[in-house]
Amino acid sequence: MIPEVQVLALAGLLQAVQYVLVSVAANRELGPAKTLSPRDPQRLGKPLEEQASVGTGRLFRALNNHFEGLILFTIAVVALVLSDKTMGLTAALAWVYLGARILYMPAYYFGWVPWRSLIWGVGWLATVLMIILALL
């Protein structure tokens, strides 16, 4: 398996880990009556994320942020693989992306300012550079 695809698979597993972290925290705080419900706004009053503690709310937002980042990263990997433009640099950038995503979770949870935004920027820049390299 080429490194870029391997990192994409690992990023998918990271997403699964984030799901577990959010689910466990939300179920502990809010209870299964809310988390297993259809989450109708008229019943709950506001989204679960807004009912959770600060930390659990941050886990929700970090998970949603990873969805956004993973979409762009997947585009980068697919573009590189289909255009046969993978190389050492694109593999290194993929690992940088994954490292940034791993660091982003505790940075968001613990409110590391401005580090959370800088870590996010590193992952985003690595992804954008991968897309640019696929186009060259």
N, CA, C and O atoms as a GROMACS GRO file, in nm:
protein
  544
    1MET      N    1   0.086  -0.118   0.000
    1MET     CA    2   0.000   0.000   0.000
    1MET      C    3   0.090   0.124   0.000
    1MET      O    4   0.185   0.133   0.078
    2ILE      N    5   0.060   0.217  -0.087
    2ILE     CA    6   0.142   0.338  -0.090
    2ILE      C    7   0.114   0.422   0.035
    2ILE      O    8   0.005   0.416   0.091
    3PRO      N    9   0.214   0.500   0.078
    3PRO     CA   10   0.199   0.574   0.204
    3PRO      C   11   0.077   0.666   0.210
    3PRO      O   12   0.012   0.674   0.314
    4GLU      N   13   0.046   0.735   0.103
    4GLU     CA   14  -0.067   0.828   0.104
    4GLU      C   15  -0.199   0.754   0.133
    4GLU      O   16  -0.283   0.804   0.208
    5VAL      N   17  -0.216   0.637   0.074
    5VAL     CA   18  -0.337   0.558   0.096
    5VAL      C   19  -0.335   0.499   0.238
    5VAL      O   20  -0.439   0.491   0.304
    6GLN      N   21  -0.217   0.458   0.284
    6GLN     CA   22  -0.205   0.408   0.421
    6GLN      C   23  -0.245   0.516   0.522
    6GLN      O   24  -0.317   0.489   0.618
    7VAL      N   25  -0.197   0.638   0.499
    7VAL     CA   26  -0.232   0.749   0.589
    7VAL      C   27  -0.382   0.778   0.581
    7VAL      O   28  -0.443   0.808   0.683
    8LEU      N   29  -0.440   0.770   0.463
    8LEU     CA   30  -0.584   0.790   0.449
    8LEU      C   31  -0.661   0.687   0.532
    8LEU      O   32  -0.758   0.721   0.600
    9ALA      N   33  -0.618   0.562   0.526
    9ALA     CA   34  -0.683   0.457   0.606
    9ALA      C   35  -0.666   0.486   0.756
    9ALA      O   36  -0.760   0.469   0.833
   10LEU      N   37  -0.547   0.527   0.796
   10LEU     CA   38  -0.524   0.560   0.937
   10LEU      C   39  -0.607   0.680   0.980
   10LEU      O   40  -0.655   0.685   1.094
   11ALA      N   41  -0.624   0.777   0.891
   11ALA     CA   42  -0.708   0.893   0.922
   11ALA      C   43  -0.853   0.848   0.941
   11ALA      O   44  -0.926   0.905   1.023
   12GLY      N   45  -0.895   0.748   0.865
   12GLY     CA   46  -1.029   0.692   0.884
   12GLY      C   47  -1.042   0.626   1.021
   12GLY      O   48  -1.146   0.638   1.086
   13LEU      N   49  -0.939   0.555   1.064
   13LEU     CA   50  -0.941   0.496   1.198
   13LEU      C   51  -0.940   0.603   1.306
   13LEU      O   52  -1.005   0.588   1.409
   14LEU      N   53  -0.867   0.710   1.282
   14LEU     CA   54  -0.868   0.822   1.376
   14LEU      C   55  -1.009   0.878   1.390
   14LEU      O   56  -1.052   0.913   1.500
   15GLN      N   57  -1.079   0.887   1.279
   15GLN     CA   58  -1.218   0.933   1.281
   15GLN      C   59  -1.303   0.840   1.367
   15GLN      O   60  -1.388   0.885   1.444
   16ALA      N   61  -1.280   0.709   1.355
   16ALA     CA   62  -1.354   0.612   1.435
   16ALA      C   63  -1.324   0.631   1.584
   16ALA      O   64  -1.414   0.622   1.667
   17VAL      N   65  -1.198   0.655   1.618
   17VAL     CA   66  -1.160   0.680   1.757
   17VAL      C   67  -1.232   0.804   1.810
   17VAL      O   68  -1.281   0.805   1.922
   18GLN      N   69  -1.237   0.908   1.727
   18GLN     CA   70  -1.305   1.030   1.769
   18GLN      C   71  -1.454   1.004   1.793
   18GLN      O   72  -1.512   1.059   1.887
   19TYR      N   73  -1.516   0.921   1.709
   19TYR     CA   74  -1.657   0.884   1.730
   19TYR      C   75  -1.675   0.820   1.867
   19TYR      O   76  -1.768   0.852   1.941
   20VAL      N   77  -1.585   0.728   1.900
   20VAL     CA   78  -1.595   0.658   2.029
   20VAL      C   79  -1.580   0.757   2.144
   20VAL      O   80  -1.657   0.753   2.240
   21LEU      N   81  -1.481   0.846   2.135
   21LEU     CA   82  -1.460   0.944   2.242
   21LEU      C   83  -1.583   1.032   2.262
   21LEU      O   84  -1.626   1.056   2.376
   22VAL      N   85  -1.640   1.080   2.154
   22VAL     CA   86  -1.758   1.165   2.163
   22VAL      C   87  -1.877   1.086   2.217
   22VAL      O   88  -1.950   1.134   2.304
   23SER      N   89  -1.895   0.966   2.166
   23SER     CA   90  -2.009   0.885   2.208
   23SER      C   91  -2.004   0.852   2.356
   23SER      O   92  -2.104   0.865   2.426
   24VAL      N   93  -1.889   0.809   2.404
   24VAL     CA   94  -1.876   0.774   2.545
   24VAL      C   95  -1.900   0.897   2.632
   24VAL      O   96  -1.976   0.890   2.730
   25ALA      N   97  -1.837   1.007   2.597
   25ALA     CA   98  -1.853   1.129   2.678
   25ALA      C   99  -1.998   1.178   2.676
   25ALA      O  100  -2.052   1.214   2.781
   26ALA      N  101  -2.060   1.180   2.560
   26ALA     CA  102  -2.199   1.228   2.550
   26ALA      C  103  -2.295   1.137   2.624
   26ALA      O  104  -2.385   1.185   2.692
   27ASN      N  105  -2.277   1.006   2.613
   27ASN     CA  106  -2.366   0.914   2.684
   27ASN      C  107  -2.351   0.925   2.835
   27ASN      O  108  -2.449   0.915   2.908
   28ARG      N  109  -2.229   0.946   2.882
   28ARG     CA  110  -2.208   0.964   3.026
   28ARG      C  111  -2.276   1.090   3.078
   28ARG      O  112  -2.340   1.089   3.182
   29GLU      N  113  -2.261   1.198   3.002
   29GLU     CA  114  -2.314   1.327   3.048
   29GLU      C  115  -2.464   1.342   3.026
   29GLU      O  116  -2.536   1.388   3.115
   30LEU      N  117  -2.510   1.304   2.909
   30LEU     CA  118  -2.648   1.334   2.870
   30LEU      C  119  -2.743   1.215   2.885
   30LEU      O  120  -2.864   1.232   2.891
   31GLY      N  121  -2.687   1.096   2.891
   31GLY     CA  122  -2.768   0.977   2.906
   31GLY      C  123  -2.821   0.924   2.774
   31GLY      O  124  -2.840   1.000   2.679
   32PRO      N  125  -2.844   0.793   2.769
   32PRO     CA  126  -2.890   0.732   2.644
   32PRO      C  127  -3.029   0.775   2.600
   32PRO      O  128  -3.062   0.765   2.482
   33ALA      N  129  -3.111   0.822   2.693
   33ALA     CA  130  -3.244   0.868   2.652
   33ALA      C  131  -3.233   0.982   2.550
   33ALA      O  132  -3.315   0.993   2.459
   34LYS      N  133  -3.131   1.065   2.566
   34LYS     CA  134  -3.110   1.174   2.470
   34LYS      C  135  -3.026   1.128   2.351
   34LYS      O  136  -3.060   1.157   2.236
   35THR      N  137  -2.916   1.057   2.379
   35THR     CA  138  -2.824   1.024   2.270
   35THR      C  139  -2.880   0.919   2.174
   35THR      O  140  -2.842   0.916   2.057
   36LEU      N  141  -2.969   0.834   2.222
   36LEU     CA  142  -3.029   0.732   2.134
   36LEU      C  143  -3.159   0.779   2.071
   36LEU      O  144  -3.218   0.708   1.989
   37SER      N  145  -3.205   0.896   2.109
   37SER     CA  146  -3.332   0.948   2.056
   37SER      C  147  -3.315   0.995   1.912
   37SER      O  148  -3.202   1.005   1.863
   38PRO      N  149  -3.426   1.025   1.843
   38PRO     CA  150  -3.415   1.080   1.707
   38PRO      C  151  -3.366   1.224   1.705
   38PRO      O  152  -3.346   1.282   1.599
   39ARG      N  153  -3.346   1.282   1.824
   39ARG     CA  154  -3.289   1.417   1.840
   39ARG      C  155  -3.373   1.526   1.773
   39ARG      O  156  -3.319   1.622   1.717
   40ASP      N  157  -3.502   1.511   1.780
   40ASP     CA  158  -3.591   1.612   1.725
   40ASP      C  159  -3.574   1.742   1.803
   40ASP      O  160  -3.575   1.741   1.926
   41PRO      N  161  -3.557   1.855   1.734
   41PRO     CA  162  -3.533   1.983   1.802
   41PRO      C  163  -3.643   2.020   1.901
   41PRO      O  164  -3.614   2.073   2.008
   42GLN      N  165  -3.769   1.993   1.867
   42GLN     CA  166  -3.878   2.030   1.958
   42GLN      C  167  -3.876   1.947   2.086
   42GLN      O  168  -3.930   1.990   2.188
   43ARG      N  169  -3.814   1.830   2.083
   43ARG     CA  170  -3.805   1.745   2.201
   43ARG      C  171  -3.684   1.783   2.286
   43ARG      O  172  -3.693   1.792   2.409
   44LEU      N  173  -3.570   1.805   2.220
   44LEU     CA  174  -3.446   1.829   2.294
   44LEU      C  175  -3.426   1.976   2.330
   44LEU      O  176  -3.356   2.007   2.427
   45GLY      N  177  -3.485   2.065   2.254
   45GLY     CA  178  -3.467   2.208   2.280
   45GLY      C  179  -3.348   2.267   2.210
   45GLY      O  180  -3.357   2.376   2.153
   46LYS      N  181  -3.235   2.197   2.213
   46LYS     CA  182  -3.115   2.242   2.142
   46LYS      C  183  -3.029   2.120   2.111
   46LYS      O  184  -3.048   2.014   2.171
   47PRO      N  185  -2.935   2.133   2.019
   47PRO     CA  186  -2.851   2.018   1.981
   47PRO      C  187  -2.774   1.961   2.100
   47PRO      O  188  -2.743   2.032   2.196
   48LEU      N  189  -2.742   1.832   2.092
   48LEU     CA  190  -2.669   1.766   2.200
   48LEU      C  191  -2.537   1.837   2.229
   48LEU      O  192  -2.498   1.851   2.345
   49GLU      N  193  -2.469   1.880   2.125
   49GLU     CA  194  -2.341   1.948   2.142
   49GLU      C  195  -2.353   2.068   2.236
   49GLU      O  196  -2.264   2.095   2.316
   50GLU      N  197  -2.464   2.138   2.225
   50GLU     CA  198  -2.486   2.257   2.309
   50GLU      C  199  -2.529   2.221   2.451
   50GLU      O  200  -2.520   2.304   2.540
   51GLN      N  201  -2.575   2.099   2.472
   51GLN     CA  202  -2.615   2.054   2.605
   51GLN      C  203  -2.499   1.992   2.682
   51GLN      O  204  -2.507   1.974   2.804
   52ALA      N  205  -2.394   1.959   2.612
   52ALA     CA  206  -2.280   1.889   2.673
   52ALA      C  207  -2.189   1.988   2.746
   52ALA      O  208  -2.200   2.109   2.730
   53SER      N  209  -2.100   1.932   2.825
   53SER     CA  210  -1.999   2.014   2.894
   53SER      C  211  -1.907   2.078   2.791
   53SER      O  212  -1.911   2.045   2.673
   54VAL      N  213  -1.825   2.169   2.838
   54VAL     CA  214  -1.730   2.236   2.748
   54VAL      C  215  -1.641   2.134   2.678
   54VAL      O  216  -1.623   2.141   2.557
   55GLY      N  217  -1.586   2.041   2.754
   55GLY     CA  218  -1.495   1.941   2.697
   55GLY      C  219  -1.562   1.852   2.595
   55GLY      O  220  -1.507   1.827   2.487
   56THR      N  221  -1.680   1.803   2.628
   56THR     CA  222  -1.751   1.716   2.535
   56THR      C  223  -1.797   1.794   2.412
   56THR      O  224  -1.796   1.741   2.301
   57GLY      N  225  -1.836   1.918   2.430
   57GLY     CA  226  -1.870   2.003   2.316
   57GLY      C  227  -1.751   2.021   2.224
   57GLY      O  228  -1.766   2.023   2.101
   58ARG      N  229  -1.634   2.033   2.283
   58ARG     CA  230  -1.512   2.044   2.200
   58ARG      C  231  -1.483   1.915   2.126
   58ARG      O  232  -1.436   1.918   2.013
   59LEU      N  233  -1.511   1.800   2.189
   59LEU     CA  234  -1.494   1.673   2.119
   59LEU      C  235  -1.589   1.663   2.000
   59LEU      O  236  -1.549   1.617   1.893
   60PHE      N  237  -1.713   1.707   2.017
   60PHE     CA  238  -1.809   1.712   1.906
   60PHE      C  239  -1.752   1.797   1.792
   60PHE      O  240  -1.753   1.756   1.676
   61ARG      N  241  -1.704   1.916   1.826
   61ARG     CA  242  -1.656   2.008   1.722
   61ARG      C  243  -1.528   1.957   1.656
   61ARG      O  244  -1.509   1.975   1.536
   62ALA      N  245  -1.440   1.892   1.733
   62ALA     CA  246  -1.318   1.835   1.675
   62ALA      C  247  -1.354   1.723   1.576
   62ALA      O  248  -1.292   1.711   1.471
   63LEU      N  249  -1.454   1.643   1.612
   63LEU     CA  250  -1.500   1.537   1.521
   63LEU      C  251  -1.554   1.598   1.392
   63LEU      O  252  -1.519   1.554   1.282
   64ASN      N  253  -1.640   1.698   1.404
   64ASN     CA  254  -1.695   1.763   1.285
   64ASN      C  255  -1.585   1.828   1.201
   64ASN      O  256  -1.591   1.825   1.078
   65ASN      N  257  -1.486   1.886   1.268
   65ASN     CA  258  -1.374   1.946   1.196
   65ASN      C  259  -1.296   1.840   1.120
   65ASN      O  260  -1.248   1.865   1.009
   66HIS      N  261  -1.282   1.722   1.180
   66HIS     CA  262  -1.209   1.616   1.110
   66HIS      C  263  -1.283   1.572   0.986
   66HIS      O  264  -1.220   1.540   0.885
   67PHE      N  265  -1.418   1.569   0.991
   67PHE     CA  266  -1.494   1.539   0.870
   67PHE      C  267  -1.456   1.635   0.759
   67PHE      O  268  -1.430   1.594   0.646
   68GLU      N  269  -1.452   1.763   0.791
   68GLU     CA  270  -1.419   1.865   0.690
   68GLU      C  271  -1.277   1.846   0.636
   68GLU      O  272  -1.255   1.851   0.515
   69GLY      N  273  -1.182   1.824   0.725
   69GLY     CA  274  -1.044   1.805   0.682
   69GLY      C  275  -1.025   1.676   0.605
   69GLY      O  276  -0.948   1.672   0.509
   70LEU      N  277  -1.095   1.572   0.646
   70LEU     CA  278  -1.080   1.442   0.581
   70LEU      C  279  -1.134   1.444   0.438
   70LEU      O  280  -1.082   1.374   0.352
   71ILE      N  281  -1.236   1.522   0.413
   71ILE     CA  282  -1.287   1.535   0.276
   71ILE      C  283  -1.179   1.591   0.185
   71ILE      O  284  -1.152   1.537   0.078
   72LEU      N  285  -1.117   1.699   0.226
   72LEU     CA  286  -1.012   1.762   0.145
   72LEU      C  287  -0.891   1.670   0.132
   72LEU      O  288  -0.831   1.660   0.024
   73PHE      N  289  -0.854   1.603   0.240
   73PHE     CA  290  -0.739   1.512   0.236
   73PHE      C  291  -0.768   1.394   0.142
   73PHE      O  292  -0.680   1.352   0.068
   74THR      N  293  -0.889   1.342   0.146
   74THR     CA  294  -0.926   1.233   0.056
   74THR      C  295  -0.916   1.277  -0.090
   74THR      O  296  -0.868   1.202  -0.174
   75ILE      N  297  -0.961   1.397  -0.119
   75ILE     CA  298  -0.948   1.451  -0.255
   75ILE      C  299  -0.801   1.456  -0.295
   75ILE      O  300  -0.765   1.419  -0.407
   76ALA      N  301  -0.716   1.501  -0.203
   76ALA     CA  302  -0.573   1.510  -0.232
   76ALA      C  303  -0.515   1.372  -0.264
   76ALA      O  304  -0.442   1.357  -0.362
   77VAL      N  305  -0.546   1.274  -0.181
   77VAL     CA  306  -0.492   1.139  -0.202
   77VAL      C  307  -0.543   1.079  -0.333
   77VAL      O  308  -0.466   1.022  -0.410
   78VAL      N  309  -0.671   1.092  -0.358
   78VAL     CA  310  -0.729   1.036  -0.481
   78VAL      C  311  -0.666   1.104  -0.603
   78VAL      O  312  -0.631   1.037  -0.700
   79ALA      N  313  -0.654   1.236  -0.599
   79ALA     CA  314  -0.594   1.308  -0.713
   79ALA      C  315  -0.449   1.264  -0.736
   79ALA      O  316  -0.408   1.245  -0.850
   80LEU      N  317  -0.373   1.248  -0.629
   80LEU     CA  318  -0.234   1.204  -0.642
   80LEU      C  319  -0.224   1.063  -0.698
   80LEU      O  320  -0.144   1.036  -0.787
   81VAL      N  321  -0.306   0.973  -0.646
   81VAL     CA  322  -0.300   0.833  -0.689
   81VAL      C  323  -0.346   0.819  -0.834
   81VAL      O  324  -0.280   0.752  -0.914
   82LEU      N  325  -0.458   0.882  -0.868
   82LEU     CA  326  -0.511   0.868  -1.004
   82LEU      C  327  -0.422   0.935  -1.108
   82LEU      O  328  -0.418   0.892  -1.224
   83SER      N  329  -0.352   1.039  -1.069
   83SER     CA  330  -0.262   1.105  -1.164
   83SER      C  331  -0.121   1.047  -1.158
   83SER      O  332  -0.031   1.095  -1.228
   84ASP      N  333  -0.101   0.946  -1.076
   84ASP     CA  334   0.029   0.880  -1.060
   84ASP      C  335   0.139   0.981  -1.025
   84ASP      O  336   0.249   0.978  -1.081
   85LYS      N  337   0.106   1.072  -0.930
   85LYS     CA  338   0.200   1.177  -0.892
   85LYS      C  339   0.251   1.160  -0.748
   85LYS      O  340   0.308   1.253  -0.691
   86THR      N  341   0.231   1.042  -0.691
   86THR     CA  342   0.282   1.021  -0.555
   86THR      C  343   0.434   1.018  -0.557
   86THR      O  344   0.495   0.970  -0.653
   87MET      N  345   0.492   1.069  -0.452
   87MET     CA  346   0.639   1.072  -0.439
   87MET      C  347   0.671   1.087  -0.291
   87MET      O  348   0.582   1.094  -0.207
   88GLY      N  349   0.797   1.091  -0.261
   88GLY     CA  350   0.840   1.105  -0.122
   88GLY      C  351   0.782   1.228  -0.055
   88GLY      O  352   0.743   1.222   0.062
   89LEU      N  353   0.776   1.338  -0.127
   89LEU     CA  354   0.723   1.462  -0.069
   89LEU      C  355   0.575   1.449  -0.037
   89LEU      O  356   0.531   1.494   0.069
   90THR      N  357   0.497   1.389  -0.126
   90THR     CA  358   0.354   1.376  -0.099
   90THR      C  359   0.329   1.278   0.017
   90THR      O  360   0.235   1.296   0.094
   91ALA      N  361   0.413   1.176   0.028
   91ALA     CA  362   0.402   1.084   0.142
   91ALA      C  363   0.432   1.158   0.272
   91ALA      O  364   0.361   1.141   0.371
   92ALA      N  365   0.536   1.239   0.271
   92ALA     CA  366   0.571   1.316   0.392
   92ALA      C  367   0.459   1.413   0.428
   92ALA      O  368   0.425   1.429   0.545
   93LEU      N  369   0.401   1.478   0.328
   93LEU     CA  370   0.290   1.571   0.354
   93LEU      C  371   0.169   1.497   0.411
   93LEU      O  372   0.099   1.549   0.497
   94ALA      N  373   0.145   1.376   0.364
   94ALA     CA  374   0.033   1.296   0.417
   94ALA      C  375   0.057   1.265   0.566
   94ALA      O  376  -0.035   1.276   0.647
   95TRP      N  377   0.179   1.229   0.600
   95TRP     CA  378   0.210   1.202   0.741
   95TRP      C  379   0.200   1.328   0.825
   95TRP      O  380   0.158   1.323   0.941
   96VAL      N  381   0.239   1.441   0.768
   96VAL     CA  382   0.224   1.568   0.840
   96VAL      C  383   0.076   1.594   0.869
   96VAL      O  384   0.039   1.634   0.979
   97TYR      N  385  -0.009   1.572   0.767
   97TYR     CA  386  -0.153   1.588   0.787
   97TYR      C  387  -0.202   1.502   0.903
   97TYR      O  388  -0.271   1.550   0.992
   98LEU      N  389  -0.165   1.373   0.901
   98LEU     CA  390  -0.213   1.283   1.006
   98LEU      C  391  -0.161   1.326   1.143
   98LEU      O  392  -0.236   1.324   1.241
   99GLY      N  393  -0.034   1.363   1.150
   99GLY     CA  394   0.021   1.410   1.276
   99GLY      C  395  -0.054   1.531   1.329
   99GLY      O  396  -0.082   1.542   1.448
  100ALA      N  397  -0.085   1.622   1.238
  100ALA     CA  398  -0.160   1.742   1.278
  100ALA      C  399  -0.299   1.706   1.328
  100ALA      O  400  -0.347   1.763   1.426
  101ARG      N  401  -0.364   1.611   1.262
  101ARG     CA  402  -0.499   1.571   1.304
  101ARG      C  403  -0.495   1.502   1.441
  101ARG      O  404  -0.585   1.521   1.523
  102ILE      N  405  -0.392   1.425   1.466
  102ILE     CA  406  -0.378   1.360   1.596
  102ILE      C  407  -0.357   1.464   1.705
  102ILE      O  408  -0.418   1.457   1.812
  103LEU      N  409  -0.271   1.561   1.678
  103LEU     CA  410  -0.245   1.667   1.777
  103LEU      C  411  -0.364   1.760   1.795
  103LEU      O  412  -0.381   1.821   1.900
  104TYR      N  413  -0.445   1.772   1.691
  104TYR     CA  414  -0.558   1.864   1.695
  104TYR      C  415  -0.659   1.826   1.803
  104TYR      O  416  -0.717   1.914   1.868
  105MET      N  417  -0.679   1.696   1.822
  105MET     CA  418  -0.780   1.653   1.921
  105MET      C  419  -0.747   1.704   2.061
  105MET      O  420  -0.832   1.772   2.121
  106PRO      N  421  -0.630   1.676   2.117
  106PRO     CA  422  -0.604   1.730   2.251
  106PRO      C  423  -0.593   1.882   2.251
  106PRO      O  424  -0.629   1.947   2.349
  107ALA      N  425  -0.544   1.939   2.141
  107ALA     CA  426  -0.533   2.085   2.134
  107ALA      C  427  -0.670   2.150   2.144
  107ALA      O  428  -0.687   2.252   2.209
  108TYR      N  429  -0.769   2.090   2.078
  108TYR     CA  430  -0.905   2.144   2.084
  108TYR      C  431  -0.966   2.116   2.222
  108TYR      O  432  -1.024   2.205   2.284
  109TYR      N  433  -0.953   1.993   2.269
  109TYR     CA  434  -1.013   1.954   2.396
  109TYR      C  435  -0.962   2.041   2.512
  109TYR      O  436  -1.039   2.084   2.596
  110PHE      N  437  -0.832   2.064   2.516
  110PHE     CA  438  -0.773   2.141   2.626
  110PHE      C  439  -0.767   2.291   2.600
  110PHE      O  440  -0.720   2.366   2.685
  111GLY      N  441  -0.815   2.334   2.484
  111GLY     CA  442  -0.822   2.477   2.454
  111GLY      C  443  -0.687   2.543   2.439
  111GLY      O  444  -0.667   2.654   2.488
  112TRP      N  445  -0.595   2.477   2.371
  112TRP     CA  446  -0.461   2.533   2.350
  112TRP      C  447  -0.466   2.646   2.248
  112TRP      O  448  -0.476   2.622   2.128
  113VAL      N  449  -0.460   2.766   2.296
  113VAL     CA  450  -0.465   2.885   2.210
  113VAL      C  451  -0.325   2.946   2.206
  113VAL      O  452  -0.264   2.963   2.311
  114PRO      N  453  -0.274   2.979   2.091
  114PRO     CA  454  -0.326   2.966   1.954
  114PRO      C  455  -0.287   2.836   1.887
  114PRO      O  456  -0.306   2.820   1.767
  115TRP      N  457  -0.232   2.742   1.964
  115TRP     CA  458  -0.175   2.620   1.906
  115TRP      C  459  -0.276   2.538   1.828
  115TRP      O  460  -0.243   2.479   1.725
  116ARG      N  461  -0.400   2.533   1.877
  116ARG     CA  462  -0.502   2.456   1.805
  116ARG      C  463  -0.514   2.505   1.661
  116ARG      O  464  -0.517   2.425   1.568
  117SER      N  465  -0.521   2.636   1.644
  117SER     CA  466  -0.536   2.692   1.509
  117SER      C  467  -0.410   2.671   1.426
  117SER      O  468  -0.418   2.645   1.306
  118LEU      N  469  -0.295   2.681   1.488
  118LEU     CA  470  -0.170   2.658   1.415
  118LEU      C  471  -0.158   2.512   1.371
  118LEU      O  472  -0.116   2.484   1.259
  119ILE      N  473  -0.196   2.420   1.460
  119ILE     CA  474  -0.192   2.278   1.425
  119ILE      C  475  -0.289   2.251   1.310
  119ILE      O  476  -0.255   2.179   1.216
  120TRP      N  477  -0.409   2.309   1.318
  120TRP     CA  478  -0.505   2.293   1.209
  120TRP      C  479  -0.445   2.345   1.078
  120TRP      O  480  -0.457   2.282   0.973
  121GLY      N  481  -0.380   2.461   1.085
  121GLY     CA  482  -0.321   2.522   0.966
  121GLY      C  483  -0.214   2.436   0.903
  121GLY      O  484  -0.203   2.430   0.780
  122VAL      N  485  -0.134   2.369   0.984
  122VAL     CA  486  -0.030   2.280   0.931
  122VAL      C  487  -0.094   2.165   0.852
  122VAL      O  488  -0.049   2.134   0.742
  123GLY      N  489  -0.197   2.104   0.908
  123GLY     CA  490  -0.265   1.995   0.837
  123GLY      C  491  -0.332   2.043   0.710
  123GLY      O  492  -0.327   1.975   0.607
  124TRP      N  493  -0.395   2.159   0.716
  124TRP     CA  494  -0.461   2.215   0.598
  124TRP      C  495  -0.359   2.247   0.489
  124TRP      O  496  -0.380   2.214   0.373
  125LEU      N  497  -0.248   2.310   0.528
  125LEU     CA  498  -0.144   2.345   0.430
  125LEU      C  499  -0.084   2.220   0.366
  125LEU      O  500  -0.061   2.218   0.245
  126ALA      N  501  -0.059   2.117   0.445
  126ALA     CA  502  -0.006   1.992   0.389
  126ALA      C  503  -0.102   1.935   0.285
  126ALA      O  504  -0.059   1.888   0.180
  127THR      N  505  -0.230   1.940   0.314
  127THR     CA  506  -0.332   1.888   0.223
  127THR      C  507  -0.338   1.971   0.094
  127THR      O  508  -0.342   1.914  -0.015
  128VAL      N  509  -0.338   2.102   0.107
  128VAL     CA  510  -0.343   2.189  -0.011
  128VAL      C  511  -0.219   2.169  -0.098
  128VAL      O  512  -0.229   2.166  -0.221
  129LEU      N  513  -0.103   2.154  -0.035
  129LEU     CA  514   0.020   2.130  -0.111
  129LEU      C  515   0.012   1.997  -0.187
  129LEU      O  516   0.061   1.986  -0.299
  130MET      N  517  -0.050   1.896  -0.126
  130MET     CA  518  -0.069   1.768  -0.195
  130MET      C  519  -0.155   1.786  -0.320
  130MET      O  520  -0.126   1.730  -0.425
  131ILE      N  521  -0.261   1.865  -0.309
  131ILE     CA  522  -0.349   1.889  -0.425
  131ILE      C  523  -0.272   1.963  -0.534
  131ILE      O  524  -0.282   1.929  -0.652
  132ILE      N  525  -0.196   2.064  -0.494
  132ILE     CA  526  -0.118   2.139  -0.593
  132ILE      C  527  -0.020   2.048  -0.664
  132ILE      O  528  -0.003   2.057  -0.785
  133LEU      N  529   0.047   1.961  -0.588
  133LEU     CA  530   0.144   1.867  -0.649
  133LEU      C  531   0.076   1.769  -0.744
  133LEU      O  532   0.136   1.727  -0.843
  134ALA      N  533  -0.048   1.733  -0.716
  134ALA     CA  534  -0.122   1.645  -0.806
  134ALA      C  535  -0.151   1.715  -0.939
  134ALA      O  536  -0.162   1.650  -1.044
  135LEU      N  537  -0.164   1.848  -0.933
  135LEU     CA  538  -0.196   1.924  -1.055
  135LEU      C  539  -0.073   1.959  -1.138
  135LEU      O  540  -0.086   1.993  -1.256
  136LEU      N  541   0.045   1.952  -1.079
  136LEU     CA  542   0.168   1.989  -1.153
  136LEU      C  543   0.215   1.880  -1.246
  136LEU      O  544   0.316   1.896  -1.314
   0.00000   0.00000   0.00000
